[in-house]
Amino acid sequence: MLSFFKNIFEKKPVQKERLPFYDIVCPYCFSKFPPDQVVFRATHHRDDDEDYALQEDEILNRFRDKFGLDSIDEIEAVLDPALVPEENKIFVDNVLAGLTDRYGMVTKKRLCPKCHNELPISAGKAPSNIISIVGASQVGKSVYMTSLIHTLQKMTASNFHAACMPLNAEISRKFRENYEQPLFEQGSLLDSTQKEKRQEPFIFQFIFKDGQQAPLILVFFDVAGEGMVDRDYLDIYAAHIKNSAGILFLVDPLQIKTIRDKIMINLGDRPGEFTARYDEPRDVVISLFENFIGYEQQSKTDIPTAIVLTKSDMLHSLKDEDGEYIKSNSNVFQNVVHKEYFNLAEFENINGEIRRFIEKVDRPFKDALEVYFTNIAYFAVSSLGSNPVNQKVSGVVTPIRVDEPFIWLLHELDYIEGRERS
């Protein structure tokens, strides 16, 4: 009877520190599996053994084709640990980390069994924490992702005794050439991600200098906004979102009709397209519900979700002393740097103000969030610091509060402590 009541009241899932290892979430295809299901890439090839000859990896090429990447003609063989004697397996911290093949060669190149991409070294030894960025079209996900990673690398990581590094050289090159340099060096806005162009994930590691603290794997998926209200398209990424440790839910002020009617914008020659360009934020919530939240316990998700109001610099045109929408001295316009710990006082200020703002301008959206998400907080960010003109940023790009939602997620995942001002 005692064990019966214990099972009822014990918090689920079982606390991770009791487990000898962690389930792996592949940062490429987002499949979830225990560490003993990994496969390995051989470190050599032989012409006299067809099992070890260079060969096409159909599973890897199938994944690459999904993202429009070139196929690889020949590559070293994939080794199945189930066919390897137990004494030839190498375990580190109770995790299968390598094996010695039949020729005495050691390989530690662990692959995801579902897509055959190489897994991070920490996979299985630490939580596979994935951060998703979601939102409808035109909310500025590409720009926000770029501004956030840039800020994490240049400032935030150092403030928390860590380093933010790309997983490999190829990711580093693509991020720098296609995202960071155009925005921060040339002041050019990034083109919206097209639905037909499926961008492979950008994977970064947030590594703490304290070796006792597990690294955090950051997976940023630059998903086309149109896909967030296209069920067939979202199915591809459902596993990504479902297996996320945290969600950054981006909302453009211009998605909200009340705000669109208030903010004066130069519509160009085709003002009729203005409204059609923006999906209502609630539509994205409904799409998420249809694709994964509806299948969760009680049709809710407890994934920590930061509601991020983007392009906060545009709200300057709404501010007044009475504060009908935004006060002149609003927290929204003040940059805040969190260092050593998550400043709870600053968080409560911005969370309360944006929660009230959303409630006033789009109550149906706020109600939908509170129905389906059990752990949400509200933020406002400006990825650029100013409103661009003709797709160009005038002056220096100066992000405002872009890392605050991410730091909140760090706090929610117990990576950093939160406290009032010291």
N, C-alpha and C positions, 0 to 999 in steps of 0.2 A: 504493500500500500504506500509505503514511504517513497519507493522509487516511482510509483505511479504519479504522485503529486509533484515529485521532482521533475519528471518529464514534462508535466503541464506548465510549470512556472519557469523552467530553465530557458534562458534566452537562446533563440535560434538565429543564425547557425551557431554551432559550437565555437567557442572562442578560439581564434586561430592559434594562439600560443600553445594550445594543447596538442596541435597536430604536428607530426614529425616533418611534414612538408606542406606545400601549398599547391592547389590546383593551378595549372598553367592556363592562361588565356593568351592565345597566339596574337601578337600585336599586328599581324598582317591579315589573317582571315577571321580572327576572333572566335575560333573554336575553343572550347574549354575541355580540358582533359587532365588526368593525373600524370605526374612526371614519368611514371614507368611506361607510358605509351609513346614516348618520343622515339624517333628513328634517327639514324646517324648518316652523315655524308662521309664516304671513304676519303682518306687523305692522299690516296695514290690510285693508279690504275695499272692494269696488266692486260697485255694483248693475248696471253695464253690462258686466260680464265674469263669466260663470258660473264660470270657474276661480278667481276671487278673491271670489266672493260668500260671505256668511255661510252656513254649511251644517252639517249634522250630521256629526260625526266618529264613524263607526260603530265604528272600531277602539278609540278612546278610551272610548266608552260601553260597549263589550263588556268592557273591563277594569274600568270602574267598577261595572258590574253584578255582576261576580264578587265584589266586596267589599261589596256592598249599598249603594253610593253612588248618589246621584241622577244621572241622565243629564243631559247638557248639550244643550239644544235646538239652539243655533246657535253656531258659533265660527269664527274665521278659518280660511282654507284651509290645507291641508298642501301644501308645495312639495317636489318631488322634485329633488334636485341633478343627477340624470342628465339632466334636461330643461333645465338652465341652462348657458349658455356658460361655458367654462372661465375666461374673463377676468372673469366675474361672481362667481367663488367667492373667499372670503376664507379664507386659511390662517394659523393661528397655531401656531408650533412644529410644523410639518408636519401639523397636524390641521385638518380642515375645520371652521371655526368660525362661518362666516356666508356669506351670499350676497346679491347685489343682484338684486331681481326685475325683471320686464319694465317696471315703472313707476319704476325707479330707487330704490326703497325698500330699505333694508338690514334684514335680520333676522338675529339671532344666537340665536334661540330654537330650539335643536337638540332634536329629539324622537327617542325610541326608535322604530325602524321597526316594532317588534312591538306596542307598546301605545300609542304616541303621547303618553306623558307627557314633560314637559320634563326634559332631562338636566342634571346639575350642570355648572357652568362648567368644572370640572377634568376632566371625562370625556374620556378619550383622551389627555390630557396627563400623567396620573398614574395609578398603579394603582387599579383599582376594587375596593378592599378591603372586602369585606362580612363582618360578624361575625354569625353565627347563634346564636340561643339555642334549644336543643332540650332535651327532657325529657318524661317522662310526666306524666299528670294529677296535680294537687295538689302539684307540687314547688315552686310559688311563682314561676313564670316572670314573671308580671305584676309581682309585688312586687319581684323581683330586678331586672328591667329598670328599674323606676322608681327604685329605690334606687341602681342603678349610674349611670344618666344624671344623677340629682341630684348624686351624689358627683363625677362627672366634671366637671360644670359648676361646682360650688361649690369644689372643691379640687384634684382630680387634674390638670386641664388647666393650672392655674396652676403646679403643681409641675413641669411639664414645658414651661413657656414656650409654652403653647398656649391655645386657646379651644375649648370644645365648644358648638356652636351648631346649632339646628334648621335644616333646609334651607330652610324657608319659614315664613311667619307662621301658616299653617293648621296645620302640624305642631306649632308652638310652642303654639298655643292648645289643641289637643286634648290634648297631653301635659300641659300645666299643669292644665287643668280636669278631665280624666278620670283622671289618674294622680297627678301630683305633689301637688296641693292636697289631695285626699282623704287621702292617706297621710301627708304631712309636716305638714300644717296641722290636719287633723281627727283624725289617728290612726286612720283607718278602713281596714280591710283591703279590698283590691280583690277584686271577684268574679272567680271563675275564668273564663277565656275559654271561651265556649261554642263547640262545634264548628260550629254553624250560623252563628255570627257571625264572619265572616272579616275580621279587622282588617287594614286596609291598613298597609303598613310605616311605622315611624317612622324617618325618615332624619335623621341628624345628621352634622355635619362636625367633625372634630378637626383644627383649623387651627393650625399652628405659626407663631409670630411670626417665625421665621427664614424669609424668603421663598424661600430656596433649598431648603427641605424641603417636599416635596409634601404636600398635605392628605390626611387619611385619611377616607374616607367610611364612616360607621357606619350600617348598616341593621339595625334591631332588629325582628324579626318576632315578634309576640306570638301564636304558633300555639297553638291549643287543644291541651292535653295529650292528649286522647283521640285526636286526629289522628295522634299519633306512633306509634300501634299500629294504625292504620286505613290499609290500603294505598292505597285509592282516594283518601283525603283527602291522604295524604302525597305522592301523585303531583303534586299542585298545587304543592307546595313543593320538589320534588326538585331543580329547577334552582337554587333559592335556596341550598340546602345544598351542592349540587355546586360551585357557583361561589363559595362562600365562601372567604375568605382565612383565616378562623379560626372555631372552633366553641367555644361555651360550653355544655358538656353538664351540665345540672343534675340532681343526684340528691338526693332527700329521704331523710334517715335512716329515715323511716317506711316507705319502699319496701322496706327490707331487713328480712326477717322476724326475723332474730336481734335486731335493734335494737328492732323493734316489741314483741317479747316482753319486752324489758328495760325499756323506757320506760313509765312509768305515765301513762296519759292518760285524761281524763274522756271516755268514749265517748258520753255523752248517753243518749237513750232507745233508740237503735238500734245496739247494739254489733255486730250482725251485718253492718252495712255497712262496718265498719272495714277489714277485710282486702280486700274487693272494691274499695275505692276506689283501691287502689294497684297499679299495674302494676309488675312486676319490672323493674329497670333493664336487665337483659339483653334483655328483650323489645324495648326501644327500640333497642338495638344491632342486633338481628336485623332489625327493621323498616328501619333505615337501610341495612343490608346489602342487603336485598331491593330497595330502591328506588334506590340509587345506588352504594354501595361495591362491590357485586358486579359492576358493569360497569366498574370501574376496573382499571388494570394490576395483575395478580397479586391481584385482589380485595382490595386494601388502599387506604387513602387516606393521603396524607402531609399533609393539612390539619392544621395545629397545633390540637390539641383539649385544652381545659382541662376536666378532670373536677371539677365544682364541687359539693361537699357543702353543701347549703343548710341553713338553720335550725340552724346550729351551736350556738346557745345552748341547744338542747334536750339537747345532750350533757352539760350540767352534771350531769344526773341519773345519768350513767354514770361520772363521774370518781371515782377513788380513788387512794390513794398507791401501790398495787401496779401500777396502770395496766393492768388486764386488758384494758380497751378504751381508756380515755383517762386520762391522768395528771392530777392536780389542777393541776399547773403547765404544762399543755399549751399549745403554741403556738396552738392553735385559739381559745383565749379571749383572746389578746392581740392588740389591734389594731396593725397595722403600717402606717406611711406611707412609701411609696416616693417619693423626691424627687430630681430631676436624673438619676437612673439607677435601673435595676432592681437591687435589693439581692439578690445571688445567695445570700448566706449565709442570709438570711431565707427565701428561696425554697426552698433545699435542706431547711431545717428542716421547713417545712409540707408540702412535696411528699413527703418521706420518711415523715413521720408519717401523713398521710392515705393514702398508698399502702399502708402496712402495715395501717392500720385497715381499708381496703376488702378487702384480701387476707384478713384474719381473719374479717370478717363476711359477705363475699359473694365467695368465690373464683371462682365461675363467671362473675360479671360482670367481674371484673378480667381473667380469662383471655380472655373475648370481646373486651374492649377491645384487649388486646395482640395478638390475632389480626388485627384489622381496621384498627387505627390504628397508624401508625408513629411518630407524634410526639405523646405525651400527657404531661400533668403534672397533679398532684392539688392541690386547694385546698379550704378550708373557709371559708364565709362566713355571716354573719348579716345579712340585709337590714334587720332591725328592731333588733337588739341585745337583744331580750327576746322571750319567748313570749307572743303576744297572748291575751287572754281575751275570749270572746264577740265575736270579730271586731274588737276594739278594742285599741290599743296603750296600755299604761299608761305615762305619762311621755313623755319626748322620744324620738323615733326616733333611735337611734344605731347606724348601720351598722358592722359589723366586717369588715374586710378585703374589702369587696365589690368594690373596684376591682383587687385583686391579680391575678385571672385575666386581666383585660383588659390590665393592664400587662405581664403575661407575653407576651400576644399581640403587643403593641407591640414587645417585645424580639425575639420570634421573627420578626417581619416587618421587622426591622432599622430600626425607627423610633427606638429609644432604645438606649443601651448598657447592658450589665450588668456589675457589678463587685462585689467584696467590699466590706465596710465600709471607708470611707476614714478 
